Amino acid sequence: MLVDLLNAHKKTFKDYTELRAQVNTSRHVSLISGNMTANAVSSEGGVSARVYKGGTYGFASGAEYSNDSIKNVLAAAAENAAFMDKHVKKSLPPLPGAQPGKFDLKTKPGNNIPQSVLIDYAKALDNIITEKYKNLTGRMVIANCLEIEKLLTVSDGIAANGSVDSHFYQPRSMVYVIMTVETDDGLPVELMERFGGFGQFDAKFSDPASLSKDLDELYEALMRKREGVYSNAGLRKCVLHPDLAGILAHEAVGHTVEADLVLGGSVAAHNLGRQVASELVTMIDFAHTALGKPCPLPVYVDDEGTAAEDAILIENGILKSFMHSKESAQHFGVKPQGNARAFKFSDEPLIRMRNTAILPGKSRLEDMIAGIDDGYYLVKTGNGQADTTGEFMFSVDLGYEIKNGKVGKAIRETTISGVAFEMLKTVDMISGDMVWDCGGFCGKKQPMTVSMGGPAIRCEVNIGGR
């Protein structure tokens, strides 16, 4: 657990200053067909300072966390800020202040987990797969966990009882399973499922047998995909599983409403207050609590010392707001809500998503499918891309035909594409469930742990063919 060395230096702050200590600890184990191919533990930490002067920042970091290192980093950041202010000459007013207060840990750092815990779990899970599914041609089991701990003090925050302004701890533990078979003509077909979320590894994964039902479902889907047919290309009525709705919310919509990208000319720049989706669609970037339950990756205070609040991005189809840092909030004349985040101690905070999701509706999945004569139910996505125009293309790793209102044959891997704000206007049904996924990273300039989610949505989307 990080010891507070920061607060004693707060009296030396002259201009707006953020001082952050951070340690990221990562553990990774992977097995391919039972053979261990990776077994790694790494820890990276240090201290950084960012100083704001007249509209520009000066930033510096050091890999040693000590009082001498803190002094050096603060001096370097102040020097960099003065240099930038002298040459850029923006002459902007001070940044908006943080909400006064002290933010305590919601989750305490636990004991140091032995690497053997991950190794033993991965081997036991691999044995279950080997014994149950005889006709696989390949299998992979990956176990990893990432623990991020931060201490932060800012010049406009209030430290109480000798503590820093915020203490952040976020453990994420995941297990990934990939199964592979061959078609009759010798082509490989694979599917992946991921499990886990917020928490330390030994707490999230105590018994490999508890995943047996999930593994059965993955295997059954893989065997159906093995006999899959090609989809028919064109604009089709489709039901998107929450996994696809979540990545759509993050990639195709979320990035367009990050204020730094808005200032760079994203499609959202001229759509604030306008209809960008069906009135059924409400989309929120949640801070730490969603629909009365903890978010998969809760954020209570960001890396600028701003108390995290929910950002309502789209409400009943209308684009309501952007996500902000203190600097962009000052530019737009709004209140920051805690979206400035940094992944490593040596990274500057950027405007990032946290837990981004479309809210559930009132329809049943069965009714959404029953209303389609000729379309597709798209279940799993692998990867994809989107740009600030809102144009997107995602792979579809698992999907099914819908014929006369019923789910039919599985389809081979394909893609979907479109323009998010146009596609969302075609949404005519949203299911009442809520599914989250927090197993990936967002890659905007620096990696970042995020979660995304939502219900199933019914819409029109372009799907690829053979």
N, C-alpha and C positions, 0 to 999 in steps of 0.2 A: 504494500500500500504506500502511495506517494506521501512523503513527509512535506509539510508546508514550509518552504523556504521563501515563498513569494511575498507574503504579506508585509514582511519587514522592509521590503524595498519600495513599497507603495509611496512612502513619504518623499521619495526622490523624483516622482513623476512630475513633469512640468507641463507638457502638452497632453492631449488625449492619448492614453497608453493602454494597451492590452498586454498582459504578461501571462504566459501559459507554459506549464510543465506537462509533459505527456509521455506515456509509455504504451506501446502497442506490442502485445505478446501473441505470437501465432504458433499454432501446432498443426501439423499436417501428416497424415498417413494415407497411403494409397496402395491397394492391392489390385493387380491385374491377373485374372485367372489364378488367384491364390498366391501369386508371387509378389512380395513387397517391392515396390518400385520407388517409393518415397517414404522417408521418415525424418521429419525435420522439425526443429524447434528454433524460433528466433524471437529476439526481443530488441526493439528499437525505441530509444527514448532520448529526451533532452529538453531544452527550454527554448522558447522563442518570444520575441517582443515585436509589437507593431505600434508605431507612433504616427499620429495623424496631425498634420500641420498645414493649414491654409488650403486644404482640398486635395492633398496628396499623402500617401503613406510611405513610411520608411520601415523596412522589415529586416530582421536579423535573427539567426538561430544558432545554437550550439549544442553539440551532442553530449556535453557534460552538464549534469544537474548539480550545481554547487553555487555558493554565494558569489564566488569570483566569476563564474561563468554567467550568472544572472547580471552582474554589474557590466560585464563586457558586452553582453547582448543588448542590454538597455542603451548603453552608450552608442553602439553601432546603429541601432534602429533610430535613435534620435539624430545622429549625424546624417543618416540616409534621408530622413524626413526633411531636415533643414536643407540639404542639397537639392532635393526634389522641389521643395517650396520655392527656393531661390530661382530655379531655372524654369519651372513650369508656370509659376505665378498665377494660380487659379484664384487666389484671394477669396476662398469660400468661408462661410461662418463655421463655427464648431459643430461637430456631429450632435445629433439628438442624444440625450442622456439615457442610460439604462434605467429600468425600474429599480428603485432602491430595494436592497434586500440581500439576503444570503441564501444560497441554494444548496441544500444538503443532499447527500447521496440518497437515492431511493433504493439502490441495491448495493450492498457492501461487497467489496472484493473478497473472494473466498480463498481457500487454501490452494497452494500450488499443485496442480494436477500432474501426476506422473505420466510420462509419455506412454507407459505401458497400458494405461486405461484405454487410450485410443487404439493401440495395437491389438489388444485382446478383444475389444469390441469389434473391430473390423474383421478380424480372423473368425470370430464366432458367427458374425453375420454372413461372411463368405461361405462358411461351412453349411449354414442353413440353405443358402441358394444352391450350393453344389448337390446337396442331398435331395432337394425337392424338384429341381428343374433339370432333368437329365439331358435334354436336347439343345441346350444353349451351346453356341459356338464360342462365346466369349462373355466375360463378366468383369465388372470393375466395382470395387467398393472404395469410397473415399471418406475419410473422417477428418474433420478439421474444426478448430475453434480459434476465434479471434477475440482477445480481451483488450479493450481500449480504456485507459484511465487517464483523466485530465484534471489538473488543478488550474484555475483561472482567476486572476484578479484584474480588474479594470479601474481606470482612474475615476470613473463616475459611479462605481458601485460602492456599497457600504459593507465593509468587513466587520463582523461581530465576533466577540470572544476569541480574537486572535486567529480566526479562520479565514480562508480565502473566500472570494465571492461565490465561487461554485466549485463543486467536486463532482466529476462525472465519471461513471463507470458503466460500460456497456459490454457484456459478454455475449457472443453469438456462437452457437455450436451447431454444426450441420453434418449430416451424413448423406452422401450421394451414391446411388446405385444405378449402374448402367448394365443392361442385359442386351445380348446380341444373338440373333439366329440368322440362318440363311434361307433364302427362298429356294424353290425347286430349281431355279436356273442359276443358283450359286451366288446371288447378290446378298450382301449383308444388310440386315435390318436391325436397328437398335432403338431402344427407348431408355430414358433416364427419369428417375424420380428423386426428389430431394426431401429430406426430413429435418426437422429441428427448428431453431429460432433462438429467442432470447434466453440466456441462461448458460451456466457452466456445463461442460460436457458430461460430467458424471451425474449431474442432476437431470439433464435432458435424456440421456441414454443409459439406463441402468440395466435393461434386459433386451437383448437382440430379438428374442422371440416375440416381443410386443409388436414388431413390424411385420409379422407373418401375413396378416390379412392384406396389408398394403403391398407386400411383395407378390402375393397371389394376384391382386388386381393389376399390377404392372406386367406380370407374366401373361395374363389373359389378354391384355391389350396388345402386347407384343405379338402374340400368336395371331390375333385378328389382323394386325397390321401386316404380318407376313403374307396373308392372303389378300392384301388390299388391292384396290383398283385405282386408276388415275382419276383425278378430279377433272371436271369439264371447265375450261377457262371461261371467265367472263364475270360480269356483275351479278352476284347471287345473293339471295336472302340466306343469311347464316345466323346461327346462334353461337356466340363466342363464350366459351367457358370462362370462369373468373380469372384463370391464369392469363388468358389473352386480353381480357378486359383490363387487368392490372397493368400489364406491360404497355398497353395502349395508353392508359392514363399517364403512366410515367414518361415513356419515350416520346409519344406523338403529341401529347398535350402539355405535360408538366414542364418540359424543357422550353417550350415556347413562351411560358409565362414566368420564367425566371427573369427578374428585372434587368440583369446585366445583358441577357440575350435580347430582351425587349429593346433595350437601348441600342443594341447592335442591329436592329431591324427585323426582329421576328414577326411572324404573321399576326401575333397578338397585339402588336404595338398600336394598331388602329382599330382594334375590335373591342376595347374596354366598354362595357355597357351595352354591347350588341349581342344578338343571338348567335351562338356558335355551336349549339347542339339542340337536340330535342328538349322540350320542356320537362321530360322525364329525367333528364340527366343533371345531377348535382355532384360536383367533384370537390374534394377537400384534401389539403395536405395537413394531416393530423400531426400534432406535436407529440403527445404521449398517451392520450386516452381517446378511444373511438367507440361510439355507441355504448358507452358505459363500461368498456373493458380496456385493459392496458394494450397499447399498440405493440406490434412485434419488436420494434426498435425504438423505445421511448426516448425523447429528447426533452429535457426540462429547462435547459438553458443552452444557448448556442455559444459559439466561440468568440463572440463579441460581448458576451455578458448580458444578452437580451433574454428575458424570460420568454419561453416558447409558448406560443398560442396557435390555435388552429388557423389556417389560412383558407378561407372559402374562395376557391378559384372559379368555379362555375356553379351558379344557383339557378335551378329550373331552366337550364339552357342558356342563361345569360352570363357572359364573362364578367366577373365581379372584381377581381383583383389579381395582382401579381405577387410573387414571392420576393422578399427584400433582404438586403443587408442594411445596416445603419446608413451607409452612404447613399444607396439607391432610394431608401425611404425618404431621406432628406431631399433628394432630387424631385421625387414625385409628391412630396408634401403629405406623406402618410406615416403611420406608425409601423415600425419594424416588428415582426412577429417571431423572430428566432430562427431564421433560415440560413445564417452564415455559419458554415461548418468547415473544419479542416481535418484531413485524414491523419497526417503525421505531424509530429512536433515541428518539422521543418517546412510545413505547408502553411500558406496564408489562408484564412477563411474565404470561402467562395459561397455564393448563393446556391444552396443545394436543397433538394427535396428531403423529406423525412419519411412519412408514412402516407403515401398518396393513393387515393382510392375514389372510385365512383360509389355513391351511396346505394344501398339496396332499394329495390322497388317493391311491387306487390304481386307480381306474377309468379306462377309456378313454372319450373323448367319444362315439365311435361306439356303444359299448355303452349309454351313458346315453340316447342318442337312440333306439336300437333297442328299448328297453324301454317306449316310450310309444306307445300306439295313437292317441290324439287329444290333442295338446297343442301346445306352442310352444317354439321355440328362440329366445331373446331375446338379441340380439347387442350393440346399441349403445343407450346412454342419453344423453339431452340434459341435462336438469336434473331436480331433484326437491327434495323437502323431507321432513324428519323432525322429530319433537319428542321431548321427554324421556320420553314414554310409550312410545317405541319404535314408534309408528305412523309409517308412511312412505308416500309416493306419488312414484314416479319416472316420467318419460316414457320411452317406448321408441321410439327413432328408427329402429331396424332390427330386424326379427325375421322368423321363418319359421314356417309351420305344420309340425307333425309329424303325419304320417298313416301309420298302420300301421308305425311304426318308421323312417320315412324323412323327410328334410327335403323339404318341398313348396314352395308358393308363398310369396313374401314377403308381409308384412302391412303395412298402412298404420300411420301413427303411432298409438300408443295409450299406455296407462298401466298400471302395476302398483301394487298397494297391499297393505297388511297391517300386522301387528304383528310386529316383527322377532323377538322371542323366541318367538313362536308359530310363525312361518313357518320359523325355523331348526330347529325340532323335527321338521319334515317332511322334512328333507334325508336322502335315502337313498343318494346316490352323489356322490362328489367326484372330479374328474379329477386326473391326476397331473402336469399342467403348472402353470406359474406365470407369470402375466402382470402387469406393473406399469404403472401410469399415474401420471404426476406432472405433468400439463399444466395442472392447475387450481389454484384457491386455496380454502382453507377460510375461511368468512366469519364465524366466531364473534367478534363485537365488533370485531375487526380482521382484515384479511386475513392469510393465512399460507400459505406454500408447504408442501405436504404431498404424500405419495404414498400410493397405495392399490393393493391387488392381491389376487391369489388365483388359484385354479383355477376351472373351471366347476363349478357345483353343480346337482344335480337336486332339486327341491322342489315344493311346492304353493303357488301364489300367486294372488291375485285379479288378473285381467286385464280391462281395459276393452274395450268393443265400439264399435259405430258411434255 
